[in-house]
Amino acid sequence: MFEAGLWREGRASQLILSIESEAASVWCLDQVIKSGQKKFLLVDVGGGTTDISAHEVLRGRGLRQLCESRGISYGGDNVNKRYAKMLATILGDGVMADFKSKHAADYLDHMRGFEEQKRIFRPNQSDGISLSIQNSLLTVYAEHTRKKFKQAFTDYYPDIIDYEDNRIHIKTEGVTKMFGRVIQKILKHIEVMQRETEGIDKVLLVGGFSGCPMLQRAVRETFQGQGRVVVPDHPGLCVVKGAVQYGFRSDVITSRVAKRTYGFLQCKRYDPNLHDEKRARLIEIDDTLCCSNLVKRIVTKGENVAQDFEFSVRCRPVQRDQRGIELILLSFNDPDVKYCILEEEPELHAKIVVPVKAGGQVQVRCLFGGTEIRLLARDADGLSDWHETTVGFLCY
């Protein structure tokens, strides 16, 4: 954003980042409150991903996250991919590759037609899906083979797909199979979240693919009854509308559950009774053996982090002639991490170098609770300016 010139340095507070699942939850909050229910799953099913979060409605219209949000790379686009794969099996990989590369506009037009009918296809719909065939596809197919276009469909899936009058006709059974595996993966993902969260009263379906009747029926059947599953009006716009509301009231999310463990890299005098020699990185500083890869945990994976949570600590130099302290903020997948081991792939989030006087200390403040982390540090005497950086906390 800064590089694009949309916000200037020093005015970062004018930009608030919103997490999609939270934005949708904010937009649906009134609907949940009116129903008298408190705990709900929000299932955001888009084209490429399905993200699920669990929240509880608190007094004062606040939302508390109940467990880690989860996501899978599976959504409505996977139905399209299964259709495209079936066409490639019938007509040939080379035919579809040439059609896609040499006649991109026609290819997109054909897939767009499938997308439109896929979104409105209903369970037990008797007439299936019918799609017109672009002349360019017929031409490409003729260049690759002497076989008649209709014969290609007869040879492979005559019971579920046919070609007649310049149109592809996919029977209901064929369409249902395309949806089947995709919907089952989404349902399994929802069931895992439900088992991890007790007392869920309602399931909210949002996102572009949530308007699909096939998906809605499957979710309602899984959760036994339509009263527990709600699809808001215009579900594909819930995230956008909720993000606008979140901008006016960012304190609506009272707490979030951390997906990773956060901490600072620290160096301490080596103690064989406390430190694991096999995992510790030992160095000698001023004739003293020190462990230089210790982690000072400030937020643990799975911990519920309040909106106004602040971590504060004072640091001192490890060398007598040291005139600056480098603060390194890392995150780890291990909730019980003690040592920073590169092979375990810690994620580096921020570095700040703070000048320090001889014998002095550095005051450090780490502000959590929002969609970003604010890291501030200065000389502990309070006479210098704060050194500050902002770190994305979107890995919630």
Secondary structure per residue as TSV (DSSP state, phi and psi in degrees):
chain	resnum	aa	ss	phi	psi
A	1	M	-	360.0	-43.5
A	2	F	T	-66.0	-41.5
A	3	E	T	-65.0	-29.6
A	4	A	T	-79.7	-7.3
A	5	G	T	82.3	10.8
A	6	L	S	-77.3	-29.3
A	7	W	S	-135.4	144.7
A	8	R	-	-96.5	151.7
A	9	E	T	-56.8	141.4
A	10	G	T	90.1	-7.7
A	11	R	-	-125.2	31.5
A	12	A	G	-64.6	-22.9
A	13	S	G	-66.0	-15.0
A	14	Q	G	-76.6	-10.9
A	15	L	-	-112.2	121.5
A	16	I	-	-116.1	125.4
A	17	L	-	-89.0	135.7
A	18	S	-	-117.4	135.2
A	19	I	-	-81.3	134.7
A	20	E	H	-56.9	-47.8
A	21	S	H	-63.7	-35.0
A	22	E	H	-68.8	-41.6
A	23	A	H	-60.2	-44.4
A	24	A	H	-64.2	-38.5
A	25	S	H	-63.9	-39.7
A	26	V	H	-62.4	-42.4
A	27	W	H	-65.8	-34.7
A	28	C	H	-88.4	0.7
A	29	L	H	-58.6	-45.7
A	30	D	H	-58.5	-40.9
A	31	Q	H	-64.5	-38.0
A	32	V	H	-69.2	-42.8
A	33	I	H	-63.0	-42.5
A	34	K	H	-63.7	-30.5
A	35	S	T	-77.2	-10.0
A	36	G	T	78.2	9.5
A	37	Q	-	-101.1	154.2
A	38	K	-	-112.4	-41.5
A	39	K	E	-107.3	132.9
A	40	F	E	-145.7	152.8
A	41	L	E	-98.6	134.6
A	42	L	E	-109.3	119.1
A	43	V	E	-109.4	108.6
A	44	D	E	-99.6	101.1
A	45	V	E	-104.9	106.3
A	46	G	-	-102.3	-155.7
A	47	G	S	-77.1	-47.2
A	48	G	S	-103.3	-20.0
A	49	T	-	-138.7	160.4
A	50	T	E	-126.1	119.7
A	51	D	E	-117.5	134.4
A	52	I	E	-126.7	133.2
A	53	S	E	-133.3	156.1
A	54	A	E	-123.1	130.3
A	55	H	E	-133.1	157.3
A	56	E	E	-121.3	135.0
A	57	V	E	-82.5	126.6
A	58	L	E	-105.7	169.5
A	59	R	T	-62.0	144.1
A	60	G	T	84.4	12.2
A	61	R	T	65.1	35.0
A	62	G	E	-96.1	164.4
A	63	L	E	-125.8	130.5
A	64	R	E	-115.2	126.9
A	65	Q	E	-72.6	133.3
A	66	L	-	-91.4	-31.7
A	67	C	S	-156.9	174.2
A	68	E	-	-59.2	136.4
A	69	S	-	-72.3	150.3
A	70	R	E	-129.6	151.7
A	71	G	E	-146.3	151.9
A	72	I	E	-132.2	152.2
A	73	S	S	-84.2	63.8
A	74	Y	-	-146.9	130.3
A	75	G	S	-163.5	-159.0
A	76	G	T	-61.2	-30.0
A	77	D	H	-63.8	-24.3
A	78	N	H	-67.4	-27.9
A	79	V	H	-67.2	-42.8
A	80	N	H	-60.8	-40.4
A	81	K	H	-64.9	-36.7
A	82	R	H	-67.5	-36.9
A	83	Y	H	-67.1	-45.1
A	84	A	H	-62.0	-38.5
A	85	K	H	-65.6	-38.0
A	86	M	H	-65.4	-40.6
A	87	L	H	-62.4	-41.3
A	88	A	H	-64.5	-35.0
A	89	T	H	-67.4	-39.8
A	90	I	H	-75.3	-49.1
A	91	L	H	-93.2	-21.5
A	92	G	-	111.3	139.1
A	93	D	H	-59.9	-39.8
A	94	G	H	-64.4	-39.2
A	95	V	H	-62.3	-49.2
A	96	M	H	-69.0	-32.9
A	97	A	H	-66.1	-43.2
A	98	D	H	-68.2	-40.0
A	99	F	H	-60.5	-42.3
A	100	K	H	-70.0	-38.4
A	101	S	H	-85.6	-38.3
A	102	K	H	-91.0	-21.7
A	103	H	S	-134.2	59.1
A	104	A	H	-59.0	-40.9
A	105	A	H	-63.0	-43.0
A	106	D	H	-67.3	-38.1
A	107	Y	H	-62.3	-46.3
A	108	L	H	-64.1	-37.8
A	109	D	H	-63.1	-40.5
A	110	H	H	-66.3	-45.3
A	111	M	H	-69.3	-30.7
A	112	R	H	-65.9	-38.1
A	113	G	H	-62.7	-40.4
A	114	F	H	-65.4	-41.8
A	115	E	H	-59.2	-44.1
A	116	E	H	-63.3	-42.3
A	117	Q	H	-75.8	-30.9
A	118	K	H	-62.4	-40.0
A	119	R	H	-66.2	-28.2
A	120	I	H	-107.5	-0.2
A	121	F	-	-64.7	130.8
A	122	R	-	-107.6	151.3
A	123	P	T	-57.0	138.6
A	124	N	T	62.8	21.5
A	125	Q	-	-66.4	121.7
A	126	S	T	-73.2	-29.6
A	127	D	T	-93.9	2.1
A	128	G	-	61.3	-143.4
A	129	I	E	-125.4	136.5
A	130	S	E	-125.1	128.2
A	131	L	E	-129.8	135.4
A	132	S	E	-74.8	150.1
A	133	I	-	-104.7	129.2
A	134	Q	-	-71.4	142.1
A	135	N	H	-59.5	-32.8
A	136	S	H	-63.2	-33.2
A	137	L	H	-68.2	-39.3
A	138	L	H	-62.1	-40.2
A	139	T	H	-65.5	-46.2
A	140	V	H	-62.1	-41.5
A	141	Y	H	-63.0	-41.5
A	142	A	H	-64.2	-31.8
A	143	E	H	-70.8	-24.9
A	144	H	H	-95.6	-26.1
A	145	T	-	-151.3	157.5
A	146	R	S	-93.7	-6.0
A	147	K	S	-69.4	145.5
A	148	K	-	-67.4	147.1
A	149	F	H	-59.8	-43.8
A	150	K	H	-63.7	-34.3
A	151	Q	H	-64.1	-31.7
A	152	A	H	-59.5	-38.9
A	153	F	H	-75.2	-36.3
A	154	T	H	-64.6	-34.2
A	155	D	H	-72.0	-24.9
A	156	Y	H	-108.5	-71.9
A	157	Y	-	-123.2	62.4
A	158	P	T	-64.6	-22.3
A	159	D	T	-82.3	-18.2
A	160	I	T	-123.4	-15.6
A	161	I	E	-146.8	142.5
A	162	D	E	-146.5	163.9
A	163	Y	E	-125.9	125.4
A	164	E	E	-155.5	136.3
A	165	D	T	54.8	44.4
A	166	N	T	62.6	27.1
A	167	R	E	-137.6	145.4
A	168	I	E	-91.6	130.7
A	169	H	E	-116.0	114.7
A	170	I	E	-102.4	119.3
A	171	K	-	-71.5	161.9
A	172	T	H	-53.9	-41.1
A	173	E	H	-60.3	-41.2
A	174	G	H	-66.4	-43.3
A	175	V	H	-64.5	-42.0
A	176	T	H	-60.2	-39.3
A	177	K	H	-64.9	-37.5
A	178	M	H	-62.7	-39.6
A	179	F	H	-74.2	-32.6
A	180	G	H	-51.2	-57.8
A	181	R	H	-65.8	-37.6
A	182	V	H	-64.3	-48.2
A	183	I	H	-64.8	-38.8
A	184	Q	H	-62.2	-38.7
A	185	K	H	-65.7	-41.2
A	186	I	H	-65.3	-43.9
A	187	L	H	-62.3	-41.2
A	188	K	H	-61.9	-38.6
A	189	H	H	-65.0	-41.5
A	190	I	H	-65.5	-42.6
A	191	E	H	-63.2	-37.3
A	192	V	H	-61.8	-45.1
A	193	M	H	-64.9	-38.3
A	194	Q	H	-64.3	-39.5
A	195	R	H	-65.8	-31.3
A	196	E	H	-81.5	-12.5
A	197	T	S	-125.9	117.0
A	198	E	T	-83.8	148.7
A	199	G	T	75.7	25.4
A	200	I	-	-68.9	126.2
A	201	D	-	-97.0	-28.0
A	202	K	E	-148.3	149.3
A	203	V	E	-119.5	123.9
A	204	L	E	-105.3	125.3
A	205	L	E	-101.4	120.2
A	206	V	E	-133.1	174.4
A	207	G	S	100.0	164.5
A	208	G	G	-59.5	-37.3
A	209	F	G	-85.3	-11.3
A	210	S	G	-69.8	-17.6
A	211	G	G	-77.4	-5.0
A	212	C	-	-72.0	122.4
A	213	P	H	-58.8	-33.9
A	214	M	H	-61.6	-44.9
A	215	L	H	-67.8	-42.4
A	216	Q	H	-60.0	-44.7
A	217	R	H	-63.2	-43.3
A	218	A	H	-62.3	-41.5
A	219	V	H	-68.0	-41.4
A	220	R	H	-64.8	-39.9
A	221	E	H	-66.2	-37.7
A	222	T	H	-65.8	-38.4
A	223	F	T	-99.2	14.2
A	224	Q	T	52.4	75.2
A	225	G	S	122.8	137.8
A	226	Q	G	-73.7	-21.2
A	227	G	G	-64.5	-26.4
A	228	R	G	-89.2	-15.9
A	229	V	E	-112.6	124.5
A	230	V	E	-126.0	133.6
A	231	V	-	-114.6	108.6
A	232	P	-	-63.5	162.4
A	233	D	S	-62.0	138.6
A	234	H	S	49.8	61.9
A	235	P	G	-61.5	-25.0
A	236	G	G	-71.8	-13.4
A	237	L	G	-103.5	-0.2
A	238	C	H	-59.9	-39.9
A	239	V	H	-65.5	-45.4
A	240	V	H	-64.5	-47.4
A	241	K	H	-66.0	-40.3
A	242	G	H	-66.6	-34.0
A	243	A	H	-63.8	-36.7
A	244	V	H	-64.9	-45.3
A	245	Q	H	-62.8	-39.5
A	246	Y	H	-62.0	-34.3
A	247	G	H	-61.9	-31.8
A	248	F	H	-84.1	-24.5
A	249	R	-	-144.3	76.9
A	250	S	G	-74.3	-12.4
A	251	D	G	-84.3	5.0
A	252	V	G	-64.4	-30.9
A	253	I	E	-87.5	105.3
A	254	T	E	-79.9	-26.3
A	255	S	E	-158.6	155.4
A	256	R	E	-132.4	155.9
A	257	V	E	-100.2	124.3
A	258	A	-	-72.0	134.8
A	259	K	S	-86.3	-18.3
A	260	R	S	-136.1	165.4
A	261	T	E	-92.8	130.2
A	262	Y	E	-110.5	143.7
A	263	G	E	-169.4	167.7
A	264	F	E	-99.6	147.5
A	265	L	E	-78.7	131.4
A	266	Q	E	-137.0	158.9
A	267	C	E	-122.6	128.4
A	268	K	E	-136.7	160.9
A	269	R	E	-59.1	132.7
A	270	Y	-	-70.3	130.6
A	271	D	-	-127.0	111.6
A	272	P	T	-60.3	-21.5
A	273	N	T	-81.6	-17.6
A	274	L	T	-112.2	-31.5
A	275	H	S	-108.2	142.1
A	276	D	-	-83.2	111.3
A	277	E	T	-62.3	-29.1
A	278	K	T	-73.4	-26.8
A	279	R	T	-105.7	-20.8
A	280	A	-	-74.9	141.6
A	281	R	-	-98.9	107.5
A	282	L	E	-94.9	134.5
A	283	I	E	-137.9	159.0
A	284	E	E	-104.9	124.8
A	285	I	E	-127.7	120.4
A	286	D	T	50.2	48.1
A	287	D	T	65.5	19.3
A	288	T	E	-122.4	131.0
A	289	L	E	-77.7	123.7
A	290	C	E	-125.1	152.1
A	291	C	E	-98.6	116.0
A	292	S	E	-101.9	1.8
A	293	N	E	-122.3	30.8
A	294	L	E	-74.8	151.2
A	295	V	E	-115.2	125.3
A	296	K	E	-93.6	100.9
A	297	R	E	-71.7	136.3
A	298	I	E	-121.1	-28.1
A	299	V	E	-139.6	131.1
A	300	T	-	-102.2	141.5
A	301	K	T	-52.9	130.6
A	302	G	T	90.5	-9.5
A	303	E	-	-75.0	141.7
A	304	N	E	-85.1	116.1
A	305	V	E	-101.3	118.5
A	306	A	E	-70.2	156.8
A	307	Q	T	-57.2	-36.1
A	308	D	T	-106.1	23.2
A	309	F	-	-68.0	132.8
A	310	E	E	-134.7	133.0
A	311	F	E	-108.3	130.9
A	312	S	E	-132.8	138.8
A	313	V	E	-155.6	158.6
A	314	R	E	-113.6	138.7
A	315	C	E	-120.7	149.0
A	316	R	-	-126.1	153.0
A	317	P	-	-63.9	153.0
A	318	V	S	-95.4	-15.3
A	319	Q	S	-113.6	148.2
A	320	R	T	-62.4	-40.5
A	321	D	T	-97.2	15.3
A	322	Q	-	-73.4	131.8
A	323	R	-	-118.4	13.8
A	324	G	E	-161.5	146.9
A	325	I	E	-117.4	127.7
A	326	E	E	-96.6	117.1
A	327	L	E	-95.1	125.9
A	328	I	E	-122.3	115.2
A	329	L	E	-97.4	123.3
A	330	L	E	-125.2	163.5
A	331	S	E	-133.1	152.6
A	332	F	E	-137.6	155.4
A	333	N	S	-82.3	-20.7
A	334	D	-	-84.0	121.4
A	335	P	T	-69.4	-20.0
A	336	D	T	-109.3	25.7
A	337	V	-	-58.7	137.8
A	338	K	-	-123.7	-28.9
A	339	Y	B	-127.0	144.9
A	340	C	-	-88.6	107.4
A	341	I	-	-113.7	120.8
A	342	L	G	-60.5	-34.4
A	343	E	G	-65.6	-19.6
A	344	E	G	-90.4	7.2
A	345	E	-	55.2	60.7
A	346	P	-	-67.2	152.3
A	347	E	E	-104.0	122.8
A	348	L	E	-82.3	127.6
A	349	H	E	-108.8	-38.9
A	350	A	E	-160.0	152.3
A	351	K	E	-133.1	134.5
A	352	I	E	-134.1	130.8
A	353	V	E	-106.0	119.9
A	354	V	E	-114.4	123.7
A	355	P	E	-62.6	145.2
A	356	V	-	-141.8	142.5
A	357	K	-	-79.3	163.1
A	358	A	T	-59.2	126.4
A	359	G	T	76.2	2.2
A	360	G	-	-87.1	-178.8
A	361	Q	-	-134.2	165.5
A	362	V	E	-117.9	131.9
A	363	Q	E	-91.8	128.6
A	364	V	E	-121.3	133.5
A	365	R	E	-126.2	133.6
A	366	C	E	-127.1	115.0
A	367	L	E	-103.6	116.7
A	368	F	-	-106.1	-174.6
A	369	G	S	108.3	-29.9
A	370	G	S	-95.6	-166.1
A	371	T	S	-82.3	0.9
A	372	E	E	-135.7	160.1
A	373	I	E	-108.0	131.4
A	374	R	E	-101.8	124.0
A	375	L	E	-112.9	119.7
A	376	L	E	-125.6	143.8
A	377	A	E	-153.5	146.2
A	378	R	E	-160.7	170.2
A	379	D	E	-60.2	136.6
A	380	A	T	-65.5	-13.9
A	381	D	T	-72.2	-11.1
A	382	G	S	77.7	6.8
A	383	L	-	-90.8	-19.0
A	384	S	S	-96.8	165.9
A	385	D	-	-76.0	156.8
A	386	W	-	-73.2	135.7
A	387	H	E	-91.6	127.6
A	388	E	E	-134.5	144.2
A	389	T	E	-144.5	156.2
A	390	T	E	-116.9	133.3
A	391	V	E	-119.9	133.4
A	392	G	E	-64.8	128.2
A	393	F	-	-109.1	31.5
A	394	L	T	-79.7	0.4
A	395	C	T	-81.5	12.2
A	396	Y	-	-57.6	360.0
